[in-house]
Amino acid sequence: MLRLLLGISVICSALLWAEAHNEHGEPAHCESLPDATIQADYMPGSITLDGHPEDWSNVDGFSFSLLPALDPDEENQYPGGRITVKALHDGSDVFFLLQVNGKYAYVNGDHSRCPSVALMFQVGEHATYHNMGACKESVKTCNKTTCRGHEVDIMHFAIGTAVPGRLYGGNTIDNTDGNGGDRFGHLVDLYSWNPHCRYLDGKGPSGNDSSAQNDWKGAWWHDSLNIHSGFVEEDSPYASADQNGAYYFEFSRPLRTMDHLQQDVQFVIGQSSKMAVAFWYPVDNRPWSGSQHYSAHCDWIPLDISLGSTNVHRGSSSSWDAANAFSLLLSVVAFCMSVFVGYWVRKSKSVPFTPIDHL
């Protein structure tokens, strides 16, 4: 019975995402943002995945207006302000931080009365931002053959059962079952061909594939939370409602995954990918429903996985130059001392050489 209930909770999480995108169509207009690029520099060993933003202070991000997904009109933008998106990688994993202002709102077990975020990435070469891949097939005819090339990869984090500062996403139990679910914190790994054909990794209309897994991990935080030693579920709601501050959502995933089902985006160092960011919030304490989410842009946003960070490279180069200069100085000093010592020893010899035949 417990296993059945846990399975149902995973399905409900996927359905929650599905409901939120049932009407995700192409907007009437979309202003281009030519400078909008998320730069993921190479910065190894700099991030602890705990939802706290302090270790991101030296990382540049890009700030976007949050406009309604269906009608990106600035008059209806998210009242809390803009969302800042940051990214970096360490040569193995890629990390993301989303920062958005919002009064504290949390109701344990009710996702629609809590903030929620999602990241979407292009996988198939024909996949568009609008209609989540835009495969023309219906829910009865979409499959990996009829919708080939329209795949998008989705990470969705609904925090209604997630303790702030704790890690969620891929876990042993769900990954053993071979799907992209997360029965504990609802940080799920999905793929889609269109808004009506969307599944947890490893699941689909043609049956389940037990080789899939949830490759994402993440945590969330808010400025009003003042216990840094660690919350537990019994502390819910963790802070008083309506306190001003910012939400932070922090995620990581391997650059390359073991996916062979065309359900995960594969990041390549030195190349660019396409991504999108969505945000839900219970504005005026009203639960969000349906397609009531905001988007960071009305089209794909470039994500550049750089070969190296400019700052890191400069620091390493300066350190290397200083080390070389110091080594050269020591070598010169040592050589001069050896010459001086040799000359002094030779000059101070007081015992003359006496041939042995004179003895």
C-alpha positions as CSV (number, residue, x, y, z in Angstrom):
1,M,0.0,0.0,0.0
2,L,2.8,2.4,0.9
3,R,4.5,1.7,-2.4
4,L,1.3,2.4,-4.3
5,L,0.8,5.7,-2.5
6,L,4.3,6.8,-3.2
7,G,3.8,5.9,-6.9
8,I,0.6,7.9,-7.0
9,S,2.4,11.0,-5.6
10,V,5.0,10.8,-8.4
11,I,2.2,10.6,-11.0
12,C,0.4,13.6,-9.4
13,S,3.6,15.6,-9.7
14,A,3.8,14.9,-13.4
15,L,0.1,15.7,-13.8
16,L,0.6,19.0,-11.9
17,W,3.2,20.0,-14.6
18,A,0.9,18.8,-17.3
19,E,-2.0,20.9,-16.1
20,A,0.2,23.9,-15.9
21,H,1.0,23.7,-19.6
22,N,-2.2,22.5,-21.3
23,E,-2.6,25.8,-23.1
24,H,1.0,26.7,-23.7
25,G,0.7,28.1,-27.2
26,E,2.5,30.6,-29.4
27,P,2.0,34.2,-28.2
28,A,0.8,37.0,-30.5
29,H,4.2,38.8,-30.3
30,C,7.7,38.3,-28.9
31,E,10.3,40.9,-28.6
32,S,13.8,39.5,-29.2
33,L,16.5,39.9,-26.6
34,P,19.8,39.8,-28.6
35,D,22.0,40.1,-25.5
36,A,20.1,37.5,-23.5
37,T,22.6,34.7,-23.0
38,I,23.2,32.6,-19.9
39,Q,27.0,32.1,-19.6
40,A,28.1,29.0,-17.8
41,D,31.8,29.5,-17.0
42,Y,34.2,26.9,-15.8
43,M,34.5,27.4,-12.0
44,P,35.3,24.1,-10.3
45,G,34.8,23.7,-6.5
46,S,32.9,26.9,-6.0
47,I,29.3,25.7,-5.4
48,T,27.6,23.9,-2.5
49,L,24.2,22.7,-3.5
50,D,22.1,23.9,-0.6
51,G,19.8,26.6,-1.9
52,H,21.9,29.4,-0.4
53,P,23.1,32.1,-2.8
54,E,26.3,33.3,-1.0
55,D,28.7,31.2,-3.1
56,W,27.2,32.7,-6.3
57,S,28.2,36.3,-5.4
58,N,31.1,36.3,-8.0
59,V,29.1,34.8,-10.8
60,D,27.4,37.0,-13.3
61,G,23.8,36.3,-14.3
62,F,21.2,37.7,-16.6
63,S,18.0,39.4,-15.4
64,F,14.7,38.8,-17.2
65,S,11.2,40.3,-16.8
66,L,8.7,37.6,-15.9
67,L,5.8,37.8,-18.3
68,P,2.7,35.6,-18.6
69,A,3.5,32.7,-20.8
70,L,0.4,32.9,-22.9
71,D,0.4,36.7,-23.4
72,P,3.8,38.3,-22.7
73,D,2.5,41.8,-22.0
74,E,4.5,43.9,-19.7
75,E,1.4,45.3,-18.1
76,N,0.7,41.8,-16.7
77,Q,4.2,41.0,-15.6
78,Y,5.0,39.3,-12.3
79,P,4.5,42.0,-9.6
80,G,7.5,40.9,-7.5
81,G,10.0,41.9,-10.2
82,R,12.6,40.2,-12.4
83,I,14.2,36.8,-12.2
84,T,18.0,36.4,-12.3
85,V,19.4,33.3,-13.9
86,K,23.0,32.2,-13.2
87,A,24.9,29.1,-14.4
88,L,28.4,27.6,-14.2
89,H,30.1,24.2,-14.7
90,D,33.0,22.3,-13.1
91,G,33.8,20.1,-16.1
92,S,31.5,17.4,-14.9
93,D,28.3,19.0,-13.7
94,V,26.4,22.1,-14.7
95,F,24.9,24.3,-11.9
96,F,22.0,26.8,-12.0
97,L,20.7,29.4,-9.6
98,L,17.3,31.2,-10.0
99,Q,16.7,34.2,-7.9
100,V,13.3,36.0,-7.7
101,N,11.8,38.4,-5.2
102,G,8.6,37.3,-3.6
103,K,6.8,37.4,-0.2
104,Y,7.2,34.2,1.7
105,A,4.4,31.8,0.8
106,Y,4.4,28.1,1.8
107,V,1.6,25.6,2.5
108,N,2.9,22.1,3.2
109,G,1.5,19.6,0.7
110,D,-0.2,22.2,-1.5
111,H,2.0,22.9,-4.5
112,S,-0.3,25.5,-5.9
113,R,0.0,27.7,-2.8
114,C,3.8,27.7,-3.1
115,P,6.3,29.0,-5.7
116,S,7.4,26.5,-8.4
117,V,10.0,26.6,-11.1
118,A,10.9,24.7,-14.2
119,L,13.7,24.6,-16.7
120,M,13.2,23.4,-20.3
121,F,15.9,22.5,-22.9
122,Q,15.8,21.7,-26.6
123,V,16.8,18.1,-27.3
124,G,15.4,17.4,-30.8
125,E,16.5,19.6,-33.7
126,H,12.9,20.4,-34.6
127,A,11.8,21.1,-31.0
128,T,10.5,24.7,-30.5
129,Y,9.9,26.7,-27.3
130,H,6.3,27.2,-28.2
131,N,4.1,24.2,-27.5
132,M,6.9,22.4,-25.7
133,G,8.4,20.7,-28.7
134,A,5.5,21.4,-31.1
135,C,4.9,17.8,-32.3
136,K,1.6,17.9,-34.3
137,E,0.5,14.5,-33.1
138,S,-2.3,14.0,-30.6
139,V,-2.1,12.3,-27.3
140,K,-3.3,9.1,-29.0
141,T,-0.7,9.1,-31.8
142,C,2.4,10.8,-30.3
143,N,5.3,8.4,-29.7
144,K,9.1,8.3,-30.2
145,T,8.6,7.6,-33.9
146,T,5.9,10.0,-34.9
147,C,7.4,12.8,-32.8
148,R,11.1,12.2,-33.5
149,G,13.1,15.4,-33.4
150,H,10.6,17.3,-31.2
151,E,11.9,16.2,-27.8
152,V,12.4,18.8,-25.0
153,D,14.0,18.0,-21.6
154,I,12.2,19.4,-18.6
155,M,13.1,19.8,-14.9
156,H,10.2,20.8,-12.7
157,F,10.5,21.6,-8.9
158,A,7.2,22.0,-7.0
159,I,8.3,22.8,-3.4
160,G,5.1,22.0,-1.6
161,T,6.7,18.9,0.1
162,A,10.3,20.0,0.0
163,V,12.1,21.2,3.2
164,P,14.1,24.3,2.5
165,G,17.9,23.7,2.3
166,R,17.5,20.0,1.8
167,L,18.5,18.2,-1.4
168,Y,15.8,16.7,-3.7
169,G,15.7,15.1,-7.2
170,G,17.4,11.9,-8.2
171,N,17.3,9.3,-5.4
172,T,18.0,5.6,-5.0
173,I,14.4,4.5,-4.8
174,D,13.0,6.3,-7.9
175,N,16.1,5.6,-9.9
176,T,15.9,2.0,-9.0
177,D,12.4,2.0,-10.5
178,G,13.9,3.5,-13.7
179,N,12.1,6.8,-14.0
180,G,12.6,10.5,-13.6
181,G,10.3,10.9,-10.5
182,D,11.0,12.2,-7.1
183,R,8.4,11.0,-4.5
184,F,10.0,13.0,-1.7
185,G,10.4,16.6,-3.0
186,H,8.8,16.6,-6.5
187,L,11.9,17.7,-8.3
188,V,11.2,15.6,-11.4
189,D,12.9,14.9,-14.7
190,L,10.5,14.8,-17.6
191,Y,10.5,15.0,-21.4
192,S,7.9,16.2,-23.8
193,W,6.9,16.3,-27.5
194,N,4.0,18.8,-27.0
195,P,1.8,20.0,-24.0
196,H,-0.3,16.8,-24.3
197,C,2.5,14.3,-24.7
198,R,4.6,14.7,-21.6
199,Y,6.1,12.0,-19.4
200,L,8.5,11.3,-16.7
201,D,11.8,10.0,-18.0
202,G,11.5,6.3,-18.6
203,K,7.8,6.4,-19.1
204,G,5.8,6.8,-22.3
205,P,3.0,5.7,-24.6
206,S,4.9,2.7,-25.8
207,G,5.7,1.4,-22.3
208,N,8.3,2.0,-19.6
209,D,12.0,1.7,-19.9
210,S,13.8,0.8,-16.7
211,S,17.1,2.3,-17.8
212,A,16.0,5.9,-17.2
213,Q,16.7,7.9,-14.1
214,N,16.4,11.4,-12.6
215,D,19.7,13.2,-13.2
216,W,18.7,16.4,-11.4
217,K,19.4,17.6,-7.9
218,G,18.3,20.8,-6.2
219,A,17.3,22.8,-3.2
220,W,15.4,26.0,-2.4
221,W,15.7,28.9,0.1
222,H,14.1,32.2,1.1
223,D,15.6,35.3,2.8
224,S,13.1,35.1,5.6
225,L,14.4,31.7,6.8
226,N,16.8,32.2,9.7
227,I,17.8,28.7,10.8
228,H,20.9,27.7,8.8
229,S,21.7,24.6,10.9
230,G,18.9,22.7,9.1
231,F,15.2,22.4,8.9
232,V,13.1,19.2,9.2
233,E,9.5,18.7,8.0
234,E,8.1,19.2,11.5
235,D,9.3,22.8,11.3
236,S,6.8,23.6,8.5
237,P,5.9,26.3,7.4
238,Y,9.5,27.3,8.4
239,A,8.8,31.1,8.5
240,S,5.9,33.5,8.9
241,A,3.9,34.2,5.8
242,D,4.2,37.3,3.7
243,Q,7.7,38.3,4.8
244,N,9.6,40.2,2.1
245,G,12.7,38.6,0.5
246,A,13.9,36.6,-2.4
247,Y,13.5,33.0,-3.3
248,Y,16.5,31.0,-4.4
249,F,16.3,27.8,-6.4
250,E,19.6,25.9,-7.0
251,F,20.1,22.9,-9.3
252,S,22.8,20.7,-10.7
253,R,23.0,17.9,-13.3
254,P,25.8,16.1,-15.1
255,L,26.8,17.7,-18.4
256,R,26.3,14.3,-20.0
257,T,23.9,11.6,-18.8
258,M,23.4,7.9,-19.5
259,D,20.2,8.6,-21.4
260,H,19.9,6.6,-24.6
261,L,16.1,7.3,-25.1
262,Q,16.5,10.9,-26.5
263,Q,14.9,12.3,-23.3
264,D,17.8,14.3,-21.8
265,V,19.7,17.3,-23.2
266,Q,23.4,16.6,-23.5
267,F,25.6,19.6,-22.7
268,V,28.9,20.0,-24.5
269,I,31.8,22.2,-23.3
270,G,32.4,25.0,-25.8
271,Q,29.0,24.7,-27.3
272,S,25.6,26.4,-26.9
273,S,22.3,24.9,-25.9
274,K,18.7,26.4,-25.8
275,M,16.8,26.7,-22.6
276,A,13.7,28.3,-21.1
277,V,12.7,29.3,-17.5
278,A,9.2,29.2,-16.0
279,F,8.0,30.4,-12.6
280,W,4.7,30.0,-10.7
281,Y,3.7,32.0,-7.7
282,P,0.4,32.4,-5.7
283,V,0.0,36.1,-6.4
284,D,-2.2,37.8,-3.7
285,N,-2.3,34.4,-1.9
286,R,-4.4,32.9,-4.7
287,P,-3.4,29.4,-5.7
288,W,-2.1,29.2,-9.2
289,S,-3.7,26.8,-11.7
290,G,-3.6,25.8,-15.3
291,S,-1.2,27.8,-17.4
292,Q,-0.8,30.6,-14.9
293,H,2.9,30.7,-15.1
294,Y,5.4,33.4,-16.0
295,S,8.3,32.9,-18.4
296,A,11.7,34.5,-18.4
297,H,11.4,35.1,-22.1
298,C,9.0,34.2,-24.9
299,D,11.4,32.1,-26.8
300,W,14.6,30.0,-26.3
301,I,17.4,31.5,-24.3
302,P,21.0,30.6,-25.3
303,L,23.0,28.7,-22.7
304,D,26.8,28.8,-23.4
305,I,28.9,26.1,-21.7
306,S,32.3,27.9,-21.9
307,L,35.7,26.3,-22.2
308,G,36.9,28.3,-19.2
309,S,36.1,31.2,-16.9
310,T,37.8,34.5,-17.7
311,N,38.3,35.3,-14.0
312,V,39.6,31.8,-13.2
313,H,41.9,31.8,-16.2
314,R,43.3,35.2,-15.3
315,G,43.8,34.1,-11.7
316,S,45.5,30.9,-12.7
317,S,47.7,32.7,-15.3
318,S,48.8,35.3,-12.7
319,S,49.6,32.6,-10.2
320,W,51.6,30.7,-12.7
321,D,53.5,33.7,-13.9
322,A,54.4,34.6,-10.3
323,A,55.5,31.1,-9.5
324,N,57.7,31.1,-12.6
325,A,59.3,34.4,-11.8
326,F,60.0,33.3,-8.2
327,S,61.6,30.1,-9.4
328,L,63.7,32.0,-11.9
329,L,64.9,34.3,-9.1
330,L,65.8,31.4,-6.9
331,S,67.8,29.8,-9.7
332,V,69.8,32.9,-10.4
333,V,70.6,33.4,-6.7
334,A,71.6,29.8,-6.4
335,F,73.9,30.0,-9.4
336,C,75.5,33.2,-8.2
337,M,76.1,31.7,-4.7
338,S,77.7,28.6,-6.3
339,V,80.0,30.7,-8.3
340,F,81.0,32.8,-5.3
341,V,81.6,29.7,-3.1
342,G,83.7,28.1,-5.7
343,Y,85.8,31.2,-6.2
344,W,86.2,31.6,-2.4
345,V,87.3,28.0,-1.9
346,R,89.8,28.2,-4.7
347,K,91.3,31.5,-3.5
348,S,91.6,30.4,0.1
349,K,93.6,27.2,-0.5
350,S,96.7,27.5,1.9
351,V,98.3,24.1,1.4
352,P,100.6,24.0,-1.7
353,F,100.8,21.0,-3.8
354,T,103.8,18.9,-3.2
355,P,104.9,16.3,-5.8
356,I,105.2,12.8,-4.3
357,D,108.7,12.3,-5.8
358,H,110.1,15.1,-3.6
359,L,109.2,13.2,-0.4
